[in-house]
């Protein structure tokens, strides 16, 4: 896996960035994730934990 920094825009001389974690396709398949899968994240004892987000049903 790799952490990448991407410049999203520059406004008034100030640069704005976002960070992207590149996950190997094999891991995505193992997890059963697809493009657009909503994820939750939290930091636990210096580790980043990602999991599929619970999707609320419409009208709830």
C-alpha positions as CSV (number, residue, x, y, z in Angstrom):
1,X,0.0,0.0,0.0
2,X,1.1,3.5,-0.5
3,X,0.1,7.0,0.8
4,X,0.0,9.7,-1.8
5,X,-0.4,13.5,-1.4
6,X,-2.5,15.2,-4.2
7,X,-2.9,18.9,-4.7
8,X,-6.6,19.6,-5.2
9,X,-6.4,23.4,-5.8
10,X,-4.5,26.6,-5.3
11,X,-6.4,29.7,-4.2
12,X,-4.7,33.0,-3.5
13,X,-1.3,31.4,-3.4
14,X,-2.4,28.8,-0.8
15,X,-2.2,25.2,-1.9
16,X,-4.8,22.6,-0.7
17,X,-4.1,18.9,-0.6
18,X,-5.8,15.6,0.1
19,X,-4.2,12.3,1.0
20,X,-5.0,9.1,-0.8
21,X,-4.2,5.5,0.4
22,X,-3.7,3.2,-2.6
23,X,-5.0,-0.3,-1.7
24,X,-4.0,-3.2,-4.0
25,X,-6.9,-4.6,-6.1
26,X,-6.5,-8.1,-4.6
27,X,-7.3,-6.6,-1.1
28,X,-10.4,-4.8,-2.5
29,X,-11.7,-8.1,-3.9
30,X,-11.0,-10.0,-0.6
31,X,-13.0,-7.4,1.2
32,X,-15.9,-7.5,-1.3
33,X,-15.6,-3.7,-1.8
34,X,-16.5,-2.0,-5.1
35,X,-15.8,1.5,-6.4
36,X,-17.9,4.0,-4.5
37,X,-18.2,1.8,-1.4
38,X,-18.7,4.1,1.6
39,X,-16.1,3.6,4.3
40,X,-15.7,4.7,7.9
41,X,-12.3,5.3,9.5
42,X,-10.9,5.7,12.9
43,X,-7.5,5.9,14.6
44,X,-6.8,3.2,17.2
45,X,-3.5,3.0,19.0
46,X,-1.6,4.6,16.1
47,X,-3.4,2.5,13.5
48,X,-5.8,3.6,10.8
49,X,-8.8,1.2,10.8
50,X,-11.1,1.2,7.7
51,X,-14.4,-0.6,7.5
52,X,-17.5,-0.5,5.3
53,X,-19.9,2.1,6.5
54,X,-23.4,1.2,7.6
55,X,-25.8,2.6,5.1
56,X,-29.1,3.9,6.6
57,X,-32.3,2.9,4.9
58,X,-34.2,5.6,3.1
59,X,-36.8,7.3,5.3
60,X,-34.9,6.6,8.6
